[in-house]
């Protein structure tokens, strides 16, 4: 981030600076510890801003060197690598997934036989998300790279192939496995292009890394229908024809009765989210009440485009924050419904064991502690949650709001998600754990007790 240049339009810089108070207020309302902002116009950084703390406990300020989790912004990197491999002739968008990753065999026969790289890029496979199997507390990935194909193969169909936009992180993980296959060729390609640019400096167009830069930005799947203006998804980029509502991939639309119309009153233009001439980047380091980067980003886009209509983003942040807390209160009440005051009618040790499901790659370990039962996703201490008895071999694991935020876990507003139901076999012994980890599969997933498969029963204590 470089300081503004002398050629900057002073009115635009003044307009951006005038939003600092609103940005600070949004940050405060939503409980964001630290954030970093960059506004780019005509290729120049004109408004760099760092606010708050990178470490709240130590009061370390956010600086130009602060590292942020950038999450799904990396999908644009994945798309860029796929496009480069396409330009080098290693693959095409129409190639079948199995041509490059034969072990990725979908349980949907149509997807298995006909799904392509473009279907993965455009989130149009129709397969379930299963995000809770993929991502745990603290942004920790819950399965290894060599398990990606197995996880993909276990995803259940939620819609028919290419029928609708279904955001899917695991599909992009499959793309990363394909990229890994050609990693050496890809690196040689990047290096040769970089050296060519250095040798021909002044004759080649700067930034000509791609043979056809239009391909990564081409629409692959319509995101919303019916719609007057375009809303589509490219390779890691959401495309929106302004003025329109945005934020479709984030959490804010789920907290608002109606999203605001961004840049109302301007002439129609295409915006890419996740342009070429201008850009706004907002990074935050806190699992806040909602998507602070979305509200702040929209505020700065309206300023950058000199929109004649200005939304009150401070008010919108406040409304969505209140709604998030209200929804969590409602969620907690739903989880509590039917809870019995008595203890379970069998000893806690009966529930102890390792339960395996989702194609054999996901394990839920249940242990007994001095304070009762705990479950550990993938057996990891970092993913441990206390189980509280509810009723009839059912336990819950919903924590307080503050604990959810502290552990940086995405909040799922589905009561069944926080219920763990144990099932018994013919001998009345515990054989199975059922968990509704994805609302797309309301019947839930069975995780089979390992001791049942091996014929061994054991009791584990965690002190």
N, C-alpha and C positions, 0 to 999 in steps of 0.2 A: 504494500500500500504506500503510494507516494503522495506527498502533499499536493494540493491543487496547483495547477500551472497558471501562468499569468494570462493565458488565452481564455480562461474560463469566463462564461457569462456571469457577471456579478449577481444578477437578479436570481438565477437558479441557485447559486450557492447560498444566498441570503434566505431563499425559500426553504432550502434543506436545513439550514441552521435553525430556522424558526420552529422546526418540528422537534427539536431536542427535548423541550419540556414535555411534550406529549409522549415521546418515546420513553422518557424516564418514568412518567406516570403509568404507562402500560407495563413497563418492567416491574414497577412496584406492585401494581394490582395483581399481576400474575405470578408474583413470587420468583422472578428470574434472578439468579445470583449474578450472572455475567453474560454479556453479549458483545458481538463484534459486527459492525456494519460497514459495508463498502458500496458506494454508488459510483458507477462508471458511465461516462458519457463520451461518445466518439472515441472510445478506446483509452480514455484517461481516467484515472481514479480521482474523483473530484470531492468525495465526501467520505473519508475514513473516520470511523468513530468507534472507540472502545469504552465500554461502560461496565461498572461493577467489578466483581471478583472472579478470578479463576479458581481460587480456593477460599471459600467463605470463612472457614475456621481460622486460617492463617492471615486472612485479609490481604491475600496476594491479588493485585489488580490485574484485570485483563489487559494484555499488551499485544503488540504486533506479533509477538512470538508465541502467544497462547495457542495451544492445540485444542481443537474442538472435534467432537464426533460429528461427522458430516452425513452419516446414515445413508439415505437413499440418493443423495447427490452422487454417490459412487456409481449409480446405474448409468449415468451419462458416460463415465469412464468405460464401463463394460460395453456400452453401445459403440464408443469410439474404437475400441479394440476389435470388436466384431466387424465394424466397417472397414478397418485397416486390413483385416484378414480377407475380407471380401475383395478389396482392391488388389490384393496380391494373388487372388485366384485360389486361395485355400478353401473357400466355402462360398455359398450364395445364401441369400435370405430364404430361398425356396428349398434349401436342402432339408431333408428329414432329420429330426433330432437323432434318430438311431444311426444315421450314417456316420456321425461324428462321436456319438456316445452310446454304443450298443447296449450298455447295461441299464440305460434309462428306459425301462419298459413300463409304460403307463398301464394302470389297471383298466383305463377306459380304452376299449379296442379301437375306437376312432382316432383318439389322440395317439395311440401307439403306432397306428398304421399311416397316419397322414399329417401329424403335427410337425411344423417346421421351425427353423430358427426365428423367422419373422413372428410366429405365434408366441414364442417365448419373449421376444423383445417387446411385443405389443400388448402383453397381459391378456391374451385372448384364447388361452387353452381351455378355460372353463373349469379348471381344477380348483379344489379347495385351497385356502391359504395356509392353514396349519401353522400360523405364526408362533403360537405358544410352544410348539415342538421345536421351532427353529431358534427363537430368541428368548433368553431368560432375563433375570434381574441384572442390572448394571450393564446392559447391552451385551451380555455374554452369549456367544453362539453355543448352542446346545448339542450340535453334532459336528463331526469332523468332515473335512473336505472329501475324504474317501467314502463317506456315507451318503453323499449328495444324491447319487443315482438311485440308491435304495429308497431314500426319503421321497424323491420324486415319483418313483414307481408305486409308492403306497398312497399317493394323493387320490382322493375320491373325486369323481366328476360332480360338479355343482351346476353346470350349464353346458350346453352343447358347444363343441369347438367353434370358435369365431363368431359366436352369437352375441357376445357382450363383453364389456370391459370388466375383468376380474383381477385386481391387483394381486401379484403373487411374487413374493421375495424368493421363494425356493426355485422358481423358474429362472430367475436371474443367477442364482447359484449354479444351476445347470449350465448356463451360458459361460460362467466363469470356468467351469470344468472343461468346456470345449476350448476356451482360450488357452488354458493351461496346456492342453494337448499340443498346441502350436506355439508355445511360449518362445522357444528359441527362434523360430522363423519370424515371429512378431517382433522380437527385440532386434533382430538383424534388420528388419524393415524400418523400425524407428530410427536406428542408428544411421543407416544408409541415407535416409531422407534428411536427417539432421545434418549430416556431413555435406550432402549435396547443397543444402541451403547455405551452409557456411562458405562453401567453395564458390557458390554463385551469388553471393550477397550483392545486392544492388541490381540483379537481373531477374531473380525469382521473386514472386510475391511473398512477403513475409507471412508465416503461418500456414503455408501450403502443405500441411501435414497429410491432408486427405486428398485422394484423387478426385472425389466428388463430394464436396461438403454438404450438398443438399440431401444426400441419402440419410445421414443420421437425424436430420430434422424433418424428414417426410412422415406424414401421419400414417400410423399402422392400424389404429383402432379408434372408432368413435367412442368417447367416454360417456356421453349423455345423450339420450333421445327421449322425446323430441326436443329439438333445440333450434333457435333461430340462427345463432352464430356458432361457428365451429368450436368444438371442444373435443380434442383428440389426443392420442398418446403417440409419441415418436420413440426413438431409442433412448429411453431414460429422461425424456423431456415431455412435460404436459404442454399442449398447445391450446391457447385460448384466444379467441377473436374478441378484442375489447370494443366497446364496453360489455362486460358480462360479470357473472359471479365466478370466483375462483376459490382455490383451497380444497378442491374436491378430494384430493388424496390425503389431506390432513384430518385432524380431529374436530376442527371448529364447526363444520357443517352439522355434525351430530349434536351440537350443543345449542344451535340457533334455530329458531322457527323459520327464519329466512336470512340467507347470506346477503350482504350488501352488494350493490352493483358497482363494480370497480371502474373508475375513470368514466363515469357517466357524463355525457355531453361532448366527449372528444370524437374525432373522426375515427371510423373503424380502422383497427390495425391489429396485426398478429403479435401475440406475446408468447414467449417460451418460458416455462417455469422449470426449474430444478437445477441486445439480442445479440444481437450482433452489434448494433450501434450503441445501445445503452443497456445497463444491467444493474440490478439491485441484489445484493447478497446480505442475508441476515443469519448469523449463527448464534445459538444460545447453548448454555451448558446445564440447563435445569429442566427436569420433568415438571413443568409448571401446571397450573390449573387447566391450561389449554395451549393451543399453538401460538405462542407469543410471536414467533418469527413470521407467521402468516399475517397477523394484524399489523405489525411494524412494517413488513414488506409492502403490504398494500398501501399503507400511509405514504411511504416513500415513492412508490410507483405513481400515485396520484400527483404527488409534488413534482416528480420528474417530468410527467407528461402535461403539467399545468392544467389539470382537469378543472373545468368550471364548477363541478359539483364535488363537494368534499364530504366524505363520510366521517362520522364521529367515532374514530377507532378507540378512543379512550372509553367511551360509553359501551361500545361493542365488547371490548375486553372485560369490562365490569359485568355486563350481562352474561357473557359466556362463562366467566369465572363463577358467578353465583349459581348458574345452571349446573356446572360441573359438580360443585359441592352438594347441590340438591339431589342430583342424580346418584351421587355416592351414598347419600343418606337413604335414599329410596332403595338402593341396591342392598345396603346393610340390613334394612328392615325385611326385605324379601328373603335374604339368606337366613335371618333369624326365625322366620315363620316355621312353626311346627317343632322347634327345638325342645327336647325333653330335658327335664332337670335331673333325671336319674342318670346313673352311669350305665355304660353298655352292659348287656347281660352275659358277656364273656370277658375273660381277662385280656388286657391290652396286648399281651404277648402273642395272642392268636392272630393278630393282624400283621405282626412283624414279618418282613421278608422283602425280597426284590421282585418287582412286577415289571414284565417286559412286554412291549407292544410296538405298534407302528413299524411293522416290518422287521422287528428285532433290533432296531437301532435306538430305541428310547426306553430308558429304565427309570422307574420310580421306586426308590428304596424307602421303606417304612421302618423306622427304628423307635425303640422305647427309650425315653429319657426320664430324668427325675421329675420333669414337669408334664409327662404324658407322651403322646405320640408325636413324632415329626416325620415329614416326608422330605426326601431330597431328590430333586430332579437330576437325573443322570448320576445320582449318588454323590453330588458335589455339595460341599459345605456351604458354598456361596449361594446355593439354590435351595436352602433348607427353609421349610415353613412348618409351623406348629399346626397339628390337626386337633380340632375341637369336636368332641362328640356332639352329634345333632340328634339322630334317631335311627333305629333299625339298621345298624351296621353302616351308617352314613356319618361322615365327618366333614367339617368345613375348614377352610384355610384363609378366609378373608381377613386381612390385617386392617389397621387404621389407615386413614388417608395419608397421614404424615409418614408412616412406615412405607407405604407404596411409593411415595415420592422419594424418600431417602434411598430406597433400594433401586430407584430408576426402573420400575417395571411398568409397562403399559397397562393401563387399567381397562379391564373388560367389563362392560356393564351388562353382564349376563349372570344371573344368580347361579345357574347350573354349573358355570365355569368354576365356581369356588366350592363345589361339592365333590367329595370323593366317596363313592359307594362301593363297599366290599360285598362280594357275592360268595355264596357257599356252594359246595358240591354235594354229592349224594351222602357223604358221611358227615355233613354239616360243618366241615372244615372250610376255612377261607381259601378260595382258589383263584379269585379274580378281583381286580380293581377296575372300576369303570369311572372314566373321566370325560366330561363333555368339554374338550379343549378347543373345539371349533364350532361356532354356532351353525355353520353350514352342514354339520353332521349332528343333528340334535339327539340322535340315539346314543351318542357317545362312542368312546373307544374302549375296548377291553384290553387290559394289561394283565397277562397271565403270570401267576406266581411261579418263579423259577423253581422253587422247591417242589412244586407239583410235578413239573416236567422231569425232574431228576429223582423223584421219590424220596426226597429228603426234607425234613422239617427242622428248622433251627430258629432259635431265639437270639436276637441281637440287641445288645444294650449300648446306648450312646450316653456317655457320662459327660 
